[in-house]
Structure formats: structure tokens, C-alpha cells
Amino acid sequence: VCVCVCVCVLCVVCVYMLPVALATVAFTAHAPIPLWPGVPPGERTGATGHETEGCETPGVPVARCVDRSISNVTVPTLTPYLVAGATSAVVIAPGGAYKFLSWDREGTDIAAWLNSVGVSAFLLRYRVPGRAWLPFGSAPLMDAQRAVGLVRKWAADGRAPGLNGSRVGVIGFSAGAHLAGHLSVAWRSRSYPRVDEADDRPCRPDFVLMIYPWESVTEPPVSAGPDAASALNVTSRNPPTFLTQTEDDAAHVENSLYFYLALKKAGAAPSELHVYPEGGHGYGRCTKPTVPKGLAVCSWPHRAARFLQTLGVLPLL
């Protein structure tokens, strides 16, 4: 287990930096694929409103925006970003407080990064905002369980040539990290009635990356309720987990600290915790216009790639 902590100007690290030249592979975004053959389970037709796009860069119209958000998702989809010959894949869950999806900085940009290190990606457009008639996080969990099952079915069917169905992970940001953590403890049975063969495939991720998680622990100052705090349900069967967060995160670094501690107490698979002094919340890969550049936390993708190497998900570069 590796813990990397940056304090003030001193950064104490496990020497895990990748070579500067990461292997770059061109990616192709295919058409979004609906998760469900009809109305998603638990959905009430017409209750949420029309899907809309916004821009997270103030004053920039959506037509010119490189940092889009998506609201009122009622038709969840998976968009494949496939790398030829890749044996591993990651389902991406953008954040947005379960109110919207931070589609570019925590979605399409993450798919580009994963492709650049030789991993196929499947970008998940899960249902937001929360459905008042369903328990907290219930609709996103159904969508995430379904997504992992579908990816494994596509691997078995040859729709993603070369993909190994036992090398399928999940990365999430903020609320998407909450979703990744939720799925990592809620995989033993589906939270919806069986639909087809995809639901016969396991939905336990083989590895999880939780980037600035939110509402995942009961300890203060987070103080999430037991219906939200997935750390309460961590067991020895949790997959290897990569956590990163900053000390000045308004969503609270304690989400990562206590989730990691829960993994350690449960005897879960070796995991990594990376804590940085500053960066706030919602920085993605530090590539978008309103996000500060050059902070230590912006190195998290390099450390995450090294984590994936230790799992055998990535080749040694």
C-alpha cells in the first residue's frame, strides 16, 4: 500500500513518476450507446425535464465551449473510446453533485488521457439530478452496475477486440467518485430486475480510482448519512483503490482519508492514497480554462498511471 502526502512545499512521495513521454494513441469517440433497451428502471417519464448543455467557463457560449456540462439526463448512455488492441478498459463517471455532469473536464478529457496510456474508455452519462422518489444515489448506481456488465458482455462478444473482461475498472470524480465507491461495495447483486445477458456478468470493478470523492464517509466534517457513506460497507472484497484529494478541498479531504482507512481496516486489496496541499475541487486533469495550472495535484494522472501499471492494467513504459 502506498500513501503519498504533500505538505506545504515539501512533497514526500513514493518514487512513482512515469517517463515524461507517455505512449500516445489516437482515440475515436463512437456514437453513444443507450444503457437500457427501454425506460430505465425506477424512472418516471416526464418527471425530470429536457436534457440541456451548459458551459463551465463563464461567458462562453455552449457552441464554443470546451468545458461543457450536461443536466437533466434521462437517457443514460455509454460512449466508447476504444484503443486498438487494448486489453483494459475504464468506465468514466463525471462529477457534478448528482445535479449535473461535468462532461468535458471529468469526462471526454479523461477518456483522452486513458487512451494516451493505452487504455480503452467508456464514458458514462448517468442519470442526474437525483430522483426524489428513489434513495440517494440509486439511479446512478443502477446505471453504473449496468455499464460495467455491458462492457464485460461486449468484451466477451468481441465488440471491443482484445479487451479482457477481468481488466475493467471505474474512475470517478467528485459525485462520480462517490458513485465509483458506491459500486465498489454494491456489486453482489443488481439493484434492478434483470434485463438481459449483460446483467449476468459481474459488475464488481477490477480496480477503482476515486478522484476528490464527495459524501463518502460519516466522519466529520463530511458527516454523510449512512445511506450515502459507502465507506461504511467496505470489506476485504473491495477492489484495489486509488484515492487523491487536496487539503483545501471544500468537499473535504477526509472523504479520501477515511475511505482509505476503511480499506486498510477491512484488509482490502493494496490501495493508494495521494494527498496534496492545494488545488480545491473540480480540477479534473488541470487542462480546462478556469483551472489553475502547475499545482502539485496536477501530477495525479502520472501517479494513477503508475498505479495501473502495478496492477498489470498498463504495460511498463
N, C-alpha and C positions, 0 to 999 in steps of 0.2 A: 504494500500500500504506500502510495507517495502522497505527501502533503506538501504543497508549495505555498508559502506565505510571504507576501511582500509587505514590509512595514516601513512607513515613512520613505526614506530614499534608499534604504537597504533592502535588497531583494535576495532572500535566501531561497535557492531553487535546487531541485533535482536537475542535474545537467541533462535536459531532455530536448534541447533545441535541435530542430531539423536542419539539414543543409539549407542554405539560402535559396537555392534553385529547386523548388518543388516541381515534381513531374506535372506538367500541364497537359490536359486532354480536352479537346473541344467537346462541348456538350450540345445536345439538341433537346429542346423542350417540345414534347409531343402534346397532342390535344389532351385536355383534362378528361379523366375517366370517372364517371359517376360511381360513388361507393355503393349505392343501393339501387336495385332494379326498379324501385317504385318510391313511394313516400317513406322516408327514413323512420325507423321505429321511434315512437314517442313524439313524433312531430304532429303539429296541428296546422293543417293547411290554412294559409292566410293570416296566421296569428302574428307573424314576425315582420312583415313588410318586405319591400323590394330590396334586393341586393344593390349596394352602392359602393363606389370607389371614392377615396379621398386622397389627399397628398399630405405627408407628414413634414414637408418643407413649407413653412409659412409663405403665402403669397404666390406659390407656384401652381398653375392650373394642372389638373389631372393629366391633360393631354401631353404636357411636357415634364411630368413628374417622373423621377427615378426612385422615389421612396413612397410608394403607394400603400394605402391601407384599404381593407375591404370590410364592409359592415353588412349586417343582416344576411348571413349565409344560411340558406335553407336547403340548398342542393350541394351537399358535401362531395368533394372530388379528390382524386389523386392525379397529379401531373408528373409523368415520368421524365427524368433527366438521366438518360442511360449513357454509360461509358462502355464502348465495345470491349468485350472480354472481361469486364469487371466481375469479380466473384462476390463482392459485398455490396450491400445497399443500406441506405439510411432513410427512414421516414422523417420528414421535417415538420415540426409543429410550431408555427409562428406564435408570438405572444400578442397581447392586447387586452389583458384583464378580463378575458371571456366576454368582451364587449365588441371588439373588432379584431382583425388580423393585421399585423404589421408585415405586409405581404412581401415587400422587397428587401428591407434591411434584415429581416429574420426569416425570409423565405427564398426568393429567387437568388439572392446574393449568397446564401448558404449552399444552395444547390450548385452554384458555380464553383464555390470553394471545394466542396466534396468531389465534384467532377475533376478539379485540378489535381487532386491527390489520388485519382483513380477509383473513386467510389461512385456507384450509381445512386441517384437520389429520387425520392418520391415526395413531392411537396403536397402536404395535406391541407386542404381547405375544409376545416371542420366547422361545425355549426356554432355560430355566435349571433347575438348575445345569448346569455343563459336563458333557458326556458323556465319561467316562473312555476310551471306545473311539474317540473322534474327536479330531482335532487341536484345539489351543487355539482357541477362538472359532469353530469350524467350524459348529456348529448355528446360532448367532446369525447368522453370515454368510449361510447358506442362506436363513434367514427374511427377512433384510433385502433380499437380492437379489430374492427372490420378491415382497416387499412393494412395492418400487419398480416392478417390472414390472406388478404388478396395478393400482397406482394409474394408471400410464400407459395400461393397457388400459381401465380404467374411464373415463378422460378421453376416449379415442377412441370408446368406446361411448356416451358421453353420460350415464353413470350419475352423473357429477359435473358437472352442466351448467356450462359456461363454463370449466372447468379446462383450462389449456394444458399439454399433456404435456411441454413443454420448460421448464416452471417448477415442477419437482418437486425439492424438497430434502430433507435429513435433518438433524435436530438430535438430539444425544445427550448424555447426562450420565454422567460417570464411566466405568463399563464401557460404557454406551451411547455415550459419546463415542469410546471405543476402537472400538466397532462402526462408528460413522459414519466414523472414519478408515480402518478396515479396508475398508469398502465403497468409499471414495474412491480406493483403489488396487487393488481386486479386483473390477472390473466388466467386464473384457474378455470373460470367459466365465463361465457359471454354474458353481457348484461342486457341482451336482447334475444328474442327467439331466433333459432337457426334459419338462415335464408337459403344457403346453397353450400357447395363444397368448400368454398373459401372459409366458412365458419367451422369446418372440420380441422383446419390447420391451426397449429398453436399460435397464440397471439402474444406469448411472452417474448419481449425483445431479447436478443442475444447480448446487447450492450445498450447503455443509455448515457446520453450527455445532457446534463441539466445546466443551462446557461442562465445565470441570475434568476433562480427559481423564486416563486411567489406563493404565499399562502400554503406552505407545505409542512409546517411544524406548529405544535401547540405552544411551545415555549415563547415567552415574551422577548422582544417586543412584537413578534409576529402574531402570536396568540390566535392562530387559526382554529376554527372549531373542529371537533372530531370528525365531522362529515367531510372536511376539506383536507385535513392534515394527513397526507399519505405516509409520512414518517412513522405514524403510529402502527402501521401494518407491515413494516419492513420485516423480512425474515431472512434466513440463511439462503433462500432460493432467489433473492434479488440478484439481477444481473450485474456484472461489473459496471460501475457508475463513475462518470467524470462530472465533477461539480466545479463551477467557478462563479465568483461574485466579488464585489468590491465593498470595502468597509463603509463607504459613503452612499451605498445603495438605499434609496428611500423605501424600497420593498424589504430591506433588512438582510444583511449578510448572515444572520442567524438561520435563515432558511437553509443555506448550504452547510453551515457548521453543524447544526443539529441533525440534518439529514445524514451527513457523513457519520456522525457519532452513532446514529441509529443503525447504519450499515455495519459499523465496527462492533457494536454491542451484539448484533444478531449473528455475527460470524459470516456475513455475506461475502461474495467474491471480492478479491482485491480491487480497490477503487482509488480514485484520486480526488483531492480537494485543492483548489488553487484560489487563494485569497489575495486581493490586490488593494492598495491604499485608496485609490480614487478611480473614478470613471462613471459613477452614478448608475443609472439603469437605462436599458434600452439601446445600448450602443451597437448591438449586432457585431459585425467584424470591423467596426470603426471606418466604414467606407462611405457612409452617406453624408450629405451636405451639413447637417446640423450636429454631427457627432465629432467631438474632439479627436484629433489625430495625435499619434506619438506617445500615448499613455502606455504604461507597462501592461495594463489589462488587454491592450490590443494584440498582445502576443498569444492570447489563449488559443487561437486556431493551431499554432505550431505545437503547443503542448497537447492539444486534443489529438492532432495527427500522430504524435508520438505515442499517446495512449492507445490509439487504434493499432499502431504497429505492435505494441506489446501484446495485444490480443490476437495478432495474426490477421487482422482485418485489412491492413495495408502492408505492402511489401516494404522491406527495409530499403531506404533510399541512399 
